[in-house]
Amino acid sequence: MKKGTKLYSIAKITCPQCHEGKFLVSSVYDLKHMGDVRQECDVCHLKYEREPGFFYGAMYVSYALGVALFVTIWTSCNLWFPSFGAWTQIGLVTFFTIVLSPYLFALSKIIWANFFISYKSYAQPSK
């Protein structure tokens, strides 16, 4: 992954436009500010929320990530641990969903923002 790709912004959870500024207010697992997005980039001053309710669309991405997590865990259990019963698999899916939900929540917002905001290598701090 190199700077300038959408995967770079998603993996590093940085500004989709300049790939320098922080996207979230605090860390992913800070439960007090979980999923809080900054108003604007501290480097290029891009306003993240394009319109009121912009990040409501991230719910669709979050749903897709949750389904992908479920399918991955369920398939892995059936392939590598066929002796696991259904309730064990349900327990594992529930455990990983709870543990990874703050990360998936933040990931869904940065993915959603990257759908609509492109990288600009010339993004200069604007006043």
N, C-alpha and C positions, 0 to 999 in steps of 0.2 A: 504494500500500500504506500503510495506516495502522495504528497500534498497535491491537492487539485482534484482528487477523486472524491466522489460522494462517500465511498467506504471509509476514507480517511476521517472525514467529518463525523461519520456515524461511530466508528470505533473509538475515536478520541473524545467524542461528545463535545465538539467545538463548533464555533460559528460556521454555518453552511457557506457563507459568502467569503470570509477571509481565512478560515481555518486556523485562526489564532486565538480569538476570544473565547471565553467560557460560555457555554450554552445554559447551564443550570446554575441556580443560586448557590447550591452547596453540593456535597457529595450525594451519590445515588442513595445511599443507605442512611442519610440523615432524615429520620422519620418526621421531624418537625417541619421540614421544608421539602418533603418528598415530592419530586416531580415539578417543583417550582422553576419556571423558566425566567431568565432575566428579561427585563423590559427591552433592552437593546444590547448589542455587542459592545464590550468595553474597548475594542480596538477600532473597528470600522463604523461603529454607531448605527448598525443596521437594526431597525425595529423588527423583532422576531414575530410579533403577532400582527399579521398582515391586515386582519379585520377582526372585529369582535367575534369571539367564539372560534377563532381559527383552529385551535388545537382540539376542538371536538372531533374533528376528522381523524385524529390519532387513535380514537377508540377502535376504528376499523383495523388499524395496524396492530393495536394491542390484542385484539381478538385473534388476528392471524398468527401473531407470535405465541399466544396461549395455545392455539390449536397445534402449532408446530411443536411446541414443548410437549404437549400431551402425546402426540403421535410418536415423537422421538423416544420418550420414556416407555410408552406402551410397547412399541416395536422392539426396543432394546431388551426389555424384560422377556418378551416372547422368544427372541432369537438366542440370547445368551443365558437366560435363566428360566428355562421352560418349567422348572419345578415351582416357580412362584405362583401362588394362587391369585385369584382375581382381587381379593381384598388386600393382598400385599401390594399388588400393582396399583390399586386405587390409593393406598396409603403413600406409596412413592410419588405418584402424580400429585397428590395433595401436598405433600411435604415440599417438593421442588417448586410447585406453583406458589406456595406461600413464601418460601425463601427467595425466589427469583422475581417476585412480583414488583418490588421497587425498581429493580434493574430493567425489567420489561416495560414498565411504565415510562421510565426516562427514555429508553431505547425507542419506544413507539413515537414519542414526541420529536426526537431528533430525526427519525426516519421520515416522519410526516413533513417536517420543515424542509428536508432535503428534496422532497418531491417538488417543491415550489420555489426554492431559492437555489440559485446556481453559484458556483465558485467564480470569483473574479480575482485574478492575480493582481490586478491594479487597484483593488479596494483600498483606498486611503482613508485615514481618519477624517471624517467630515464633522463640521461644527454645526 
